Each structure stands twice: as structure tokens, then as C-alpha cells.
Amino acid sequence: MDLNHPEATRQALNILRSGDPFQWYVIPLLVMVLYIYVNEYQKGNYRVIAGGLALYMVHWFVEIVNALVQYFSGHALWTVPTGTAFEILVGVGIEISLMFSIAGIVVCKLMPKDPSVRILGIPNRLFFAVVNAALASVLEIFLVRTPAFVWVYGWWGALPVFVTVYIPFFAAACYVHDWQPGSQKLFIGSLFLVNAAALVVFGGILGWI
């Protein structure tokens, strides 16, 4: 097994859902996230909200899968061994999760309103999904140079993250934004139920994650 930092798993599990590292800055961060969503709601930007929630639901699905990888293999693909005020799952702290809760809103507000517009000959929804995924992957290269974020396996890096994590994240935001309200609700609601059930069963009942 090609492991770069096997000790990161133990460190992450030691602080998993522990209140000891808690810092008060989490509370204003949460209020800011709520303000952003309320502000978009009051402006009637329901498509932007749908894009934000779509990315957030994919984020939770991916984090649950990563936590299950840790349970079944002994090591997650990525971990947060330190530096977070509250580690929710082995690979995600509260700060990362709150950031992703609004990342979809940001990319949806940056996109042209007209989905038919092309950028460099590429449909703009695809362009924004890929470019933002690439930027997030580059940011992760920096993060793994800090103690706060670790790629545990030697073969896991920026390219796998780009393809399997960040493209689905931003594609969900960019494309769900344009769907009809019924399809938006079905996608977001279905993923919410899957994620909630997984957290209850694998986390609350079985204690796997």
C-alpha cells in the first residue's frame, strides 16, 4: 500500500467530532453563510441558490465516500489531521464545509446569464466548471504543503482530485443552475436524503464514519 502519510489517519481520528479544538470564529462564519443565502433568497435568485445547494450536496456525498474508504481500507484518501475548529468527518473540517456551502453560489454568480454563450469556443457552463475545478485543485496543492490537509495515498493528488471531486462539484452547480425548478428540487432533495441516510446509518448507528 503506497502511503505517504499514514500517521495523518490517526491524528484525524483523534480529533473527529471532538469539541476540544473549537474556536469562536466558527459562529460568525456560519452567520455569514446564512446571510449570503438569505440575501440571495430575498433577491429572488433561486437558481443561484439551487446551484449552491447542488454543489454542497455533492460535497457531502464525496466526503461520506472518503470516510467510508477510511473505514474499509484503514486510510482515507485525504484527511484533516489538525488546524480545524471542528472536524466533522475524517476529511472535512467545519471551515472547509462552510466554504463549499457558498462556493456554488459564487460560481453561479460569475457565469453569464445566457447558457448559450461560449468562451474560447467552449459552452460557458462547461468552461466555468472545468476552470473552477482546476483552480480548486491548484489550491489543494498548496494546502497539502501545510499540516492542516493531507493526501494520504501516494497515487492520490491534484489530477485525481480534479477529475473525481472538483469537476463533479462545479458541474453540479453550473448545470443544476439552469434546470427547471422540479429537476433542481429532485437532484438536491435526492442527494440530501442519500447523504442524511448515510450519516445516520454509517455514522450514528454503525459508527463507521
C-alpha positions as CSV (number, residue, x, y, z in Angstrom):
1,M,0.0,0.0,0.0
2,D,1.6,3.3,-1.2
3,L,1.0,5.6,1.8
4,N,2.7,9.0,2.1
5,H,1.3,10.0,5.5
6,P,-0.3,7.0,7.3
7,E,0.1,8.9,10.7
8,A,-2.4,11.5,9.4
9,T,-5.2,9.0,9.8
10,R,-4.6,8.6,13.5
11,Q,-4.3,12.3,14.0
12,A,-7.5,13.0,12.2
13,L,-9.4,10.3,14.1
14,N,-8.2,11.7,17.4
15,I,-10.0,15.0,16.8
16,L,-13.0,13.5,15.0
17,R,-16.1,15.4,16.2
18,S,-14.2,16.5,19.3
19,G,-15.1,19.8,20.9
20,D,-11.6,20.4,22.2
21,P,-10.3,22.3,19.2
22,F,-13.4,24.6,19.0
23,Q,-12.9,28.2,18.2
24,W,-15.5,31.0,18.3
25,Y,-14.8,32.2,14.8
26,V,-17.0,29.3,13.6
27,I,-20.1,31.2,14.7
28,P,-19.6,34.3,12.6
29,L,-18.6,32.1,9.6
30,L,-21.9,30.3,10.0
31,V,-23.9,33.6,10.2
32,M,-22.1,34.9,7.1
33,V,-23.2,31.8,5.2
34,L,-26.7,32.2,6.3
35,Y,-26.7,35.9,5.4
36,I,-25.5,35.0,1.9
37,Y,-28.3,32.5,1.3
38,V,-30.9,34.8,2.8
39,N,-29.7,37.7,0.7
40,E,-30.0,35.6,-2.5
41,Y,-33.4,34.4,-1.4
42,Q,-34.7,38.0,-0.9
43,K,-33.4,39.0,-4.3
44,G,-35.2,36.1,-5.9
45,N,-32.0,34.4,-7.1
46,Y,-33.4,30.9,-6.7
47,R,-31.3,29.4,-9.5
48,V,-28.2,30.7,-7.8
49,I,-29.4,29.1,-4.5
50,A,-30.0,25.8,-6.3
51,G,-26.5,25.9,-7.8
52,G,-25.1,26.5,-4.3
53,L,-27.0,23.7,-2.7
54,A,-26.3,21.3,-5.6
55,L,-22.5,21.7,-5.1
56,Y,-22.9,21.4,-1.3
57,M,-24.8,18.1,-1.6
58,V,-22.2,16.7,-3.9
59,H,-19.5,17.8,-1.5
60,W,-21.2,15.9,1.4
61,F,-21.6,12.8,-0.8
62,V,-17.9,12.8,-1.6
63,E,-16.9,13.4,2.0
64,I,-19.0,10.5,3.1
65,V,-17.4,8.2,0.5
66,N,-14.0,9.3,1.6
67,A,-14.9,8.5,5.2
68,L,-16.1,5.0,4.1
69,V,-12.8,4.5,2.3
70,Q,-11.1,5.2,5.6
71,Y,-13.3,2.6,7.4
72,F,-12.9,-0.2,4.9
73,S,-9.2,0.4,3.9
74,G,-7.8,1.9,7.1
75,H,-6.9,5.2,5.5
76,A,-9.0,7.9,3.8
77,L,-7.8,9.4,0.5
78,W,-7.5,12.8,2.3
79,T,-7.6,13.8,5.9
80,V,-7.7,16.9,8.1
81,P,-5.4,16.0,10.9
82,T,-5.1,19.4,12.5
83,G,-5.9,23.1,12.2
84,T,-9.7,22.9,12.2
85,A,-12.1,24.1,14.9
86,F,-14.3,21.1,14.4
87,E,-13.7,18.0,12.3
88,I,-17.0,16.7,11.0
89,L,-15.7,13.7,9.1
90,V,-12.1,12.4,8.7
91,G,-11.5,14.5,5.6
92,V,-13.5,17.7,6.3
93,G,-13.4,20.4,8.9
94,I,-16.2,22.9,9.6
95,E,-14.3,25.6,7.7
96,I,-13.9,23.6,4.5
97,S,-17.6,22.6,4.7
98,L,-18.8,26.2,5.2
99,M,-16.6,27.3,2.3
100,F,-18.1,24.7,0.0
101,S,-21.6,25.7,1.1
102,I,-21.2,29.0,-0.8
103,A,-18.7,28.0,-3.5
104,G,-21.6,27.1,-5.8
105,I,-23.2,30.4,-5.3
106,V,-20.0,32.2,-6.2
107,V,-19.5,30.3,-9.5
108,C,-23.2,30.7,-10.5
109,K,-23.0,34.5,-10.0
110,L,-19.8,34.6,-12.1
111,M,-21.4,32.7,-15.1
112,P,-23.1,34.6,-18.0
113,K,-26.9,34.6,-17.6
114,D,-27.2,33.1,-21.1
115,P,-26.1,29.4,-21.1
116,S,-25.6,29.5,-24.8
117,V,-22.7,31.9,-24.6
118,R,-19.4,30.4,-25.5
119,I,-16.0,31.2,-24.0
120,L,-13.0,30.4,-26.2
121,G,-15.4,28.2,-28.2
122,I,-16.5,26.2,-25.1
123,P,-20.0,26.3,-23.6
124,N,-19.7,28.7,-20.7
125,R,-21.2,26.2,-18.2
126,L,-18.5,23.6,-19.0
127,F,-15.9,26.3,-19.1
128,F,-16.7,27.6,-15.6
129,A,-17.0,24.1,-14.2
130,V,-13.6,23.0,-15.5
131,V,-11.7,26.2,-14.7
132,N,-13.1,26.4,-11.2
133,A,-12.3,22.7,-10.7
134,A,-8.7,23.4,-11.9
135,L,-8.3,26.4,-9.5
136,A,-9.6,24.4,-6.6
137,S,-7.1,21.6,-7.4
138,V,-4.3,24.0,-7.6
139,L,-5.3,25.4,-4.2
140,E,-5.3,21.9,-2.8
141,I,-1.7,21.5,-3.9
142,F,-0.9,24.4,-1.6
143,L,-3.0,23.0,1.2
144,V,-1.1,19.7,1.3
145,R,2.1,21.6,1.9
146,T,0.6,22.7,5.3
147,P,0.0,20.4,8.3
148,A,-3.8,21.0,8.0
149,F,-4.6,18.9,5.0
150,V,-3.0,15.6,3.8
151,W,-3.2,13.4,0.8
152,V,-2.6,10.0,2.4
153,Y,-2.1,7.8,-0.6
154,G,0.9,8.3,-2.8
155,W,-1.2,8.0,-6.0
156,W,-3.8,10.5,-4.9
157,G,-3.0,14.0,-6.0
158,A,-4.2,17.1,-7.9
159,L,-5.2,15.2,-11.1
160,P,-7.5,12.6,-9.4
161,V,-8.9,15.4,-7.2
162,F,-9.6,17.5,-10.3
163,V,-11.4,14.7,-12.2
164,T,-13.3,12.8,-9.4
165,V,-14.0,15.6,-6.9
166,Y,-13.9,19.1,-8.2
167,I,-15.4,18.6,-11.7
168,P,-18.5,17.0,-10.2
169,F,-18.7,19.8,-7.6
170,F,-18.7,22.6,-10.0
171,A,-20.5,20.8,-12.8
172,A,-23.4,20.3,-10.4
173,A,-23.5,24.0,-9.5
174,C,-23.2,25.2,-13.1
175,Y,-25.7,22.8,-14.7
176,V,-28.3,22.5,-11.9
177,H,-28.5,26.3,-12.0
178,D,-30.2,26.1,-15.4
179,W,-32.6,23.2,-14.8
180,Q,-36.3,23.6,-14.2
181,P,-37.3,24.0,-10.6
182,G,-38.7,20.5,-10.4
183,S,-35.5,18.9,-11.6
184,Q,-33.5,21.1,-9.2
185,K,-35.5,20.0,-6.3
186,L,-35.3,16.4,-7.3
187,F,-31.5,16.5,-7.6
188,I,-30.9,18.4,-4.4
189,G,-33.6,16.6,-2.4
190,S,-32.5,13.1,-3.5
191,L,-28.8,13.8,-2.7
192,F,-29.9,15.3,0.7
193,L,-31.8,12.2,1.6
194,V,-28.9,9.9,0.5
195,N,-26.4,11.9,2.5
196,A,-28.7,12.2,5.5
197,A,-29.4,8.4,5.5
198,A,-25.7,7.6,5.1
199,L,-24.7,9.9,8.0
200,V,-27.4,8.3,10.2
201,V,-26.7,4.7,9.3
202,F,-22.9,4.8,8.8
203,G,-22.2,7.4,11.4
204,G,-24.9,7.3,14.1
205,I,-25.9,3.7,14.0
206,L,-22.9,1.7,12.8
207,G,-20.2,4.2,13.9
208,W,-18.2,3.6,10.7
209,I,-17.7,7.3,9.9
